[in-house]
Amino acid sequence: MCESDCNEHGRREFLAKGAALIPAVIGLTAFGNPSVETPIKPILVAPGLSIYPRTAWGSRLLPKGPLLPETSVKFLLVHHTAGATKYVASAVPSKIQQVYSFHTSAAKGWSDVCYNFFVDRFGGVWEGRQGSLTGPVMSDATGGSQGFAQLVCLLGNFDINQPTQPMMESCAAVLAWLAGRYKVSVDQKKTVSFVSRGSNKWKIGTTVVARPISGHRDMSATVCPGRNVYPMLASALPTRIVELQRFQAKKL
């Protein structure tokens, strides 16, 4: 974890308020702590936050079609894969490869994995859709994507299982970095609005009002990111994000 006593206190408050069932893990030294030994090392993108680039899992798995930039990031969207939750660290790249194979198959027909970033159960953070480390990339989503967001996806099924503490710490850290990068306020008492590009919940042309940190279920007809994560989006996760933004700002 981070060095400061203040940050450690914030971590414990986050666990107590929003993730009481998540076990504390001693010895985590950084958000996005490398979870896998690969020839491609994670890249430091903010104080305490490192992200594996796309090449760490998909150097030969190129997008199968054009990817467009997201011209206006208004909010951040949390997902889960709804797949297996218990996996060993060495299996993480192959699990992301499986997501890529499904998303680019005839069943989905997307050009690439739909998420901009993944977070694994060990706290590792991975670039998903190609180019997301460089700048905002337009995403896809089951049920349709309304646009205007960057997507962070937790590897596992959190309608059934609890996320780990390292996973949620890294989720908060990458959301803090993205919020700062794209000037998204994380005050959940405020809302953002935009005209939907179309989903099975918000038809194209509909004005959507959303929280700055939203869950997939807010945008499409789904239970994603699961009953054990979605409640954290109301206050515990945004509170932790603000603490991490302050920490990151002090370290710059």
Sequence and secondary structure as in RCSB ss.txt:
>XXXX:A:sequence
MCESDCNEHGRREFLAKGAALIPAVIGLTAFGNPSVETPIKPILVAPGLSIYPRTAWGSRLLPKGPLLPETSVKF
LLVHHTAGATKYVASAVPSKIQQVYSFHTSAAKGWSDVCYNFFVDRFGGVWEGRQGSLTGPVMSDATGGSQGFAQ
LVCLLGNFDINQPTQPMMESCAAVLAWLAGRYKVSVDQKKTVSFVSRGSNKWKIGTTVVARPISGHRDMSATVCP
GRNVYPMLASALPTRIVELQRFQAKKL
>XXXX:A:secstr
  S HHHHHHHHHHHHHH TTS   TT  SBT   S  SS  EEEETTEEEB THHHHTT   SS   B S   E
EEEEE  S S   GGGHHHHHHHHHHHHTSTTT  SS S SEEE TTS EEE STTTTTS B    TT    SEE
EEEESS TTTS   HHHHHHHHHHHHHHHHHTT    TTS EEEE    SSS TT EEEE SEEEHHHHSSS TT
 TTTGGGGTTHHHHHHHHHHHHHHHH 
